[in-house]
Amino acid sequence: MDAVDHARLIARRGIEGNADLGGRRQVTLIASERWDRVDADLGTEVDPVLRRANLLVSGIDLEGARDRVLVVGECRLRIGGETRPCRLMDEQHAGLQDALDADWGGGAYAEVVDGGTITVGDWVAFDDA
């Protein structure tokens, strides 16, 4: 995973340039506040890039967000469900799978409803309209 400052999301496809375009898991997300709990559980700072999610969001609780629409900048994403951590997480850092297991700690996956360009620092909120 390479950190970037911006990305282009394509409606019903996913992230431009991503190897896995289409399907239900077009974008994966983790919440920075939930990641802080992972650090606390492991007793060390772990780089969130090890989770291999596409977006690290802040100020949003992803737990139980299935079917909600998340607005990120000019884009809209429909949360499809929880991204469950697998054994590969322990290959990244010992104990990471267990630390991510509860409370949607592995994040969520989503489909792109409305595409566009997102940039680090973009506004993020649920569209409850």
Secondary structure by P-SEA (a helix, b strand, c coil): cccccbbbbbccccccccccccccccbbbbbaaaaaaaaaaacccccccccccccccccccccccccbbbbcccbbbbbcccccccccccccccccccccccccccccccccccccccccccbbbbccc
